[in-house]
């Protein structure tokens, strides 16, 4: 058995509970893949996107829904070591990647305010454009469960709002294109265990600001997301249900008990309907 076959087998056997079942659950529950889809799996070179590519290959081989896959790697200005690392890993894992270039790193290097946000937005645009040129109707990204709950916490603590990273989105700039996140239920610890079990080395964030950390497990720096990772780790050391409850909080929003909310850009306040006869009448004791 080739090494890539052993790695594939581990996803559906050894890591069936931690990786394969959560992956399939998200695909089915959120209807991420439909018959006839042509999906561009976007590979950054990190552990998450590489595992996503393998899971998508396995689903294509063993799933009941026929769909096509393209594996896109955007080179936004990687140094030669990082680019070659991606190529070597793709060969090792039997992932037939297609690489295209952009000059995102050069552009972002001149930006002082929110360079990471700009980089992410530009990457997304380039990926949509190239995926569409390949005849794809969807792009798949490797965001996982931890990314989702970290986003919830960042929104609450630093933006004063309740929001989350959605499992799928329609593109607003590329008609007919959709973004999906099949790793939505897979926890980062499971991805790390899979990586370490097979002694794989992937690049982390290889931008100009973090080039000195090309082969890290957990990344570095003092970003808000790193703060959230540390916070989630602390929660998990105290309880095994807190992370799940953070996730469930955006599934169980009770609009009768929030002061205000937004939908489609319009803000609604509880006072708008407070004195209407058909409004819900909550007693003081209901929330105690």
N, C-alpha and C positions, 0 to 999 in steps of 0.2 A: 504493500500500500504506500502510495506517495505521501509525503509529509502534508501537502495541502488537503489530501483526502482524510488524513487523521484529524486535521483541524476542523474540517467540515463535519466529520462524524461526531466530534466532541460537542458541537453546538446542539445537535438533536439528541445526543445520548447523555454525556456527562453533565452538560449544562442545560438539559431539557427544561428543568423547573425554573432555573434562574434567568435563562436567556430565550430559549426557543418558545416556550409557552407564552410568556409575556409579549414577545414579538408577534406571534400569531394572534393573540387576543386583541392587541391594538389594531392590527390589520382588519380583523373581522368586525370588532365593535364599532370602529369609526369608518368602516367601509372605505379603506384607503386605496384598495386596488380593485379595479373592475375589469371584466373581460375586454380584451382588445387594447388595454392601456399600453403605451410605450413610455417607460419610465427612465429618466436619467438619474442614476445614483451618483450623487455628488461627493467626491472623495477629496478630503483635504490632506490626507496622509496620516491623520491621527487614529487612535485606537477605535473611536466610535464609528467613524465613517468606514473604516476597513471592515469592522465586524458587520456593519449594516450591509455592505456589499456581499459578504458571505451569506448572511441571512436571506437576502433577496435572491441570491443564486439558488439556495436550498429551497426556497418557496417556489421559485419558478420550476425547479425540477420535480418537486413532490406535491405541489399544491394542485387544486382542482380547477383554478381559474387560469386560462392561458393569457399571458402578457409578455411583452418584450422588455429587454433591459439594455441600457447603454451606460457605461461607466466613465464618467467625465472627471478629469482632474484639471483644475485651473491652476496654472503657474502664475501667481501674481507678482513674481519677482524673487522666488526662492534662491538661496545660494545653491551652489552645485551639490553640496553634501546633502541638503534636504531634498532636492529634486531627485537625486540618485537613490536616496533612501526610499522614497515613494515608489520609484520604478522597481527597485529590488524587492520590496514587500509585495507589490502587485504580482510580480513573477512568482515569488514564493507561494502566494495564496491562490494562484491561478485566476487572477482577476484581469480580464482583457481591457485595460484602461486606454483612454484616448486623452492626450494632453493638449491643452491650448494655452496660449500665453495672454497675459494682460499686463498693464503697467500700474496696477493698483498701489503697490508698495511705494513706488516713486511719487505718486500723487499724495498719498496719505502722509508720507514723510514730511511734507511741507505744511501739514495742518496741525495747529496747536490745540484746538478745542475738539474733544470727542473723536480722536482719530480712529478708535476701535469701532465706534458706531458707524462712521463713514465707510470704513473698510468693509464691514459686514453688509451694508446696503449696496455698495458697489459690487461686491462679490455676488450677491444675490442677482443683481441685474445681469451680469455677465453670464451666470449659470443659466438663467432663464433664456437669454438670447441664444446661447449655444445649444441648449437642449431643444429649443424650438427649431433651430436649424437642422437638427438631427431627426426631426419629425416626432419629437416627444410631446406628450400632453401633460406630463407631470415631472417634477423633480423631487427626489427623496433626499432628506437631510438626516444626519445621524444624531440629532438631539435625543436625549434620554430622560428618564424619570427625574433624575436629580436636577437636570436643567430646568424642568418644568416647575418643581417646587422652589428652586432658587429664584426663578422669575417671579413667582407669586410673592415671595418674601421681599425681594427687591422693590416690587411695586408698592407694597404696603409701607415698608420702612423708609424708602428714599423718594418715592413719587406720590405717596398719599393716595393710592388708588388700589383697587382690587382688580387684577388682570392676570392672565396666564398665557403661556405659550401654547397655541392651539395645535391640535393633532393634524389639521389640514386647513389650507387657506386657498382661496381663489386669488390669482395674481391680479393686481389692479392696473398694471402697466403692460402685461403681455396677455392679450385676449386668448382665452381657451386654455391657459396654463394654470396648473395647480401645484401647490407645495404640500408634501405629505411627510409625516414624521413617524415611521413604522417602529422606531425604538422607544416610543412614548412610555411604555410600561417597564422597560428594562433599567434596572438600577446600575449606577456606575461601578459599584463594588463588584458586581458580576462580570462586567466588562474587563475590569482590572484583573480579576482572578483568571479569566479566560486568556488574557494576554500573558500573564505571568506563568501560567501552567505550560504554555507553549513556548516560553522564552522568546517572545516577539518584542521587537523594539520599533516603536513608531515615533514620528515627529510630534511635537506638541504644537504650540503656536510659533511659527517660524517667521514672524514679521520682523521688521528692522529694529523694533523696540525690545524684542525678546530672543534674538538670534543665538544668544549664549546658552539658551535652554532648549536644545533641539530634540533631546531624547529623554524628556522628563515624564514621570508618571502622573503627577498632580499639578504641574505647572507652577508658576511662581508669581511674584508681584503682589501688590496690595490692592487689587481691584475689588470693586464691590461684590463681584461674583465670588471671588476667593473668600471674602468675608462671609458670604452666605454658605459656602461649602463648609467653613469652620463651624458655623452656627448649626447647620443640619447635622454635622458630625456630633456636636455636643448633644443635640436633641436625641439622636439615636443611642447615645451612651446612657441616656436617662430613661428612654422608653422605646419600645419597638412599634408604637402606633402613631407617634407624633408626625412622622413624615407622611404617612398615609392620610392622616387627618388634614394636613396642610393641603394635600391634593384634593381631598373630598370637599374641602371648604368652597372650592369653585365649581363643584358639581351640585352643591346644596344651598345655593344662594336663595334666601327667603326675602323676596322684594317687599313683603309686608312689614319687615322689621329692619329696613335700611332707610337712612335719612334721604338719600338721593342715589340715582344711578343714571348711566348714560346708555343709549342704544342708537346706533346709526348717527352718531354725532349730536344727538339731542339729549339734553339733561332733563330728567324728571325728578321732582321733589315730592316728598310725602305730603306736604301741605297742599299740593295741587288737587288732591282728592280727599283730604282729611275730613272735610265736612260733608262729603257726599253720603247719601243714605246707603249706597251699595258698597261703601268702603268697609274694609275689615275692622272690626271693633276688638282691639286687643285689651285685655284687662292688665292691670298692673302686675298681677301675680303670674301672668302667662310666661314671663321671661325670667322669673326668679328661681 
